[in-house]
Amino acid sequence: MGIRRTEEFRNEAVRIALTSGLSQNQVADDLGIGLSTLGK
């Protein structure tokens, strides 16, 4: 099983993805998660 992320982490990841101006690939890489995980 993979690493379980907290709801807070998930919310922050979405906030960063929507407001940072970075590509989704860059956000996922910076957070150490897969692109498909960010998309979920």
N, CA and C atoms as an extended XYZ file, in Angstrom:
120
Properties=species:S:1:pos:R:3:atomname:S:1:resname:S:1:resid:I:1 pbc="F F F"
N         0.854       -1.183        0.000 N   MET     1
C         0.000        0.000        0.000 CA  MET     1
C         0.894        1.239        0.000 C   MET     1
N         0.453        2.298       -0.655 N   GLY     2
C         1.209        3.540       -0.735 CA  GLY     2
C         1.089        4.354        0.541 C   GLY     2
N         1.728        5.487        0.529 N   ILE     3
C         1.690        6.410        1.669 CA  ILE     3
C         0.318        7.069        1.728 C   ILE     3
N        -0.257        7.100        2.910 N   ARG     4
C        -1.551        7.753        3.101 CA  ARG     4
C        -1.310        9.228        3.408 C   ARG     4
N        -1.961       10.088        2.670 N   ARG     5
C        -1.827       11.535        2.860 CA  ARG     5
C        -3.013       12.049        3.659 C   ARG     5
N        -2.752       13.053        4.494 N   THR     6
C        -3.819       13.633        5.299 CA  THR     6
C        -4.723       14.503        4.432 C   THR     6
N        -5.890       14.756        4.931 N   GLU     7
C        -6.827       15.642        4.233 CA  GLU     7
C        -6.212       17.030        4.076 C   GLU     7
N        -5.481       17.479        5.075 N   GLU     8
C        -4.814       18.789        5.015 CA  GLU     8
C        -3.799       18.822        3.868 C   GLU     8
N        -3.012       17.753        3.725 N   PHE     9
C        -2.046       17.682        2.629 CA  PHE     9
C        -2.761       17.748        1.288 C   PHE     9
N        -3.839       16.999        1.159 N   ARG    10
C        -4.595       16.985       -0.093 CA  ARG    10
C        -5.147       18.360       -0.431 C   ARG    10
N        -5.719       19.028        0.559 N   ASN    11
C        -6.269       20.373        0.338 CA  ASN    11
C        -5.180       21.352       -0.070 C   ASN    11
N        -4.028       21.259        0.581 N   GLU    12
C        -2.917       22.155        0.266 CA  GLU    12
C        -2.392       21.879       -1.153 C   GLU    12
N        -2.326       20.611       -1.539 N   ALA    13
C        -1.867       20.256       -2.884 CA  ALA    13
C        -2.790       20.859       -3.942 C   ALA    13
N        -4.080       20.785       -3.714 N   VAL    14
C        -5.049       21.361       -4.657 CA  VAL    14
C        -4.895       22.873       -4.702 C   VAL    14
N        -4.757       23.503       -3.553 N   ARG    15
C        -4.576       24.959       -3.506 CA  ARG    15
C        -3.333       25.382       -4.290 C   ARG    15
N        -2.242       24.680       -4.078 N   ILE    16
C        -1.000       25.005       -4.781 CA  ILE    16
C        -1.191       24.820       -6.288 C   ILE    16
N        -1.801       23.717       -6.677 N   ALA    17
C        -2.002       23.434       -8.099 CA  ALA    17
C        -2.850       24.500       -8.778 C   ALA    17
N        -3.836       25.020       -8.060 N   LEU    18
C        -4.750       25.986       -8.656 CA  LEU    18
C        -4.234       27.424       -8.624 C   LEU    18
N        -3.370       27.746       -7.673 N   THR    19
C        -2.989       29.151       -7.499 CA  THR    19
C        -1.529       29.478       -7.776 C   THR    19
N        -0.672       28.491       -7.922 N   SER    20
C         0.763       28.757       -8.007 CA  SER    20
C         1.226       29.218       -9.381 C   SER    20
N         0.462       28.883      -10.419 N   GLY    21
C         0.906       29.199      -11.766 CA  GLY    21
C         1.884       28.171      -12.315 C   GLY    21
N         2.216       27.167      -11.531 N   LEU    22
C         3.096       26.090      -11.977 CA  LEU    22
C         2.280       25.040      -12.721 C   LEU    22
N         2.965       24.261      -13.538 N   SER    23
C         2.283       23.167      -14.221 CA  SER    23
C         1.947       22.080      -13.201 C   SER    23
N         0.964       21.259      -13.540 N   GLN    24
C         0.612       20.149      -12.649 CA  GLN    24
C         1.790       19.208      -12.483 C   GLN    24
N         2.565       19.016      -13.551 N   ASN    25
C         3.754       18.167      -13.448 CA  ASN    25
C         4.724       18.712      -12.405 C   ASN    25
N         4.948       20.018      -12.408 N   GLN    26
C         5.887       20.631      -11.471 CA  GLN    26
C         5.368       20.553      -10.046 C   GLN    26
N         4.090       20.807       -9.847 N   VAL    27
C         3.502       20.731       -8.508 CA  VAL    27
C         3.624       19.315       -7.961 C   VAL    27
N         3.266       18.332       -8.775 N   ALA    28
C         3.361       16.935       -8.336 CA  ALA    28
C         4.798       16.574       -7.983 C   ALA    28
N         5.740       16.988       -8.813 N   ASP    29
C         7.149       16.706       -8.555 CA  ASP    29
C         7.613       17.385       -7.272 C   ASP    29
N         7.248       18.638       -7.090 N   ASP    30
C         7.646       19.378       -5.885 CA  ASP    30
C         7.090       18.740       -4.616 C   ASP    30
N         5.881       18.181       -4.708 N   LEU    31
C         5.254       17.568       -3.541 CA  LEU    31
C         5.638       16.099       -3.344 C   LEU    31
N         6.348       15.548       -4.326 N   GLY    32
C         6.770       14.162       -4.232 CA  GLY    32
C         5.648       13.166       -4.433 C   GLY    32
N         4.669       13.552       -5.267 N   ILE    33
C         3.564       12.661       -5.570 CA  ILE    33
C         3.466       12.508       -7.080 C   ILE    33
N         2.770       11.480       -7.521 N   GLY    34
C         2.597       11.262       -8.944 CA  GLY    34
C         1.577       12.218       -9.532 C   GLY    34
N         1.693       12.445      -10.805 N   LEU    35
C         0.754       13.330      -11.492 CA  LEU    35
C        -0.666       12.800      -11.399 C   LEU    35
N        -0.834       11.494      -11.532 N   SER    36
C        -2.185       10.927      -11.440 CA  SER    36
C        -2.761       11.086      -10.035 C   SER    36
N        -1.898       11.049       -9.038 N   THR    37
C        -2.350       11.258       -7.655 CA  THR    37
C        -2.835       12.689       -7.472 C   THR    37
N        -2.119       13.638       -8.028 N   LEU    38
C        -2.551       15.040       -7.936 CA  LEU    38
C        -3.888       15.228       -8.633 C   LEU    38
N        -4.080       14.556       -9.743 N   GLY    39
C        -5.321       14.678      -10.497 CA  GLY    39
C        -6.546       14.133       -9.763 C   GLY    39
N        -6.305       13.211       -8.842 N   LYS    40
C        -7.414       12.607       -8.105 CA  LYS    40
C        -7.921       13.579       -7.074 C   LYS    40
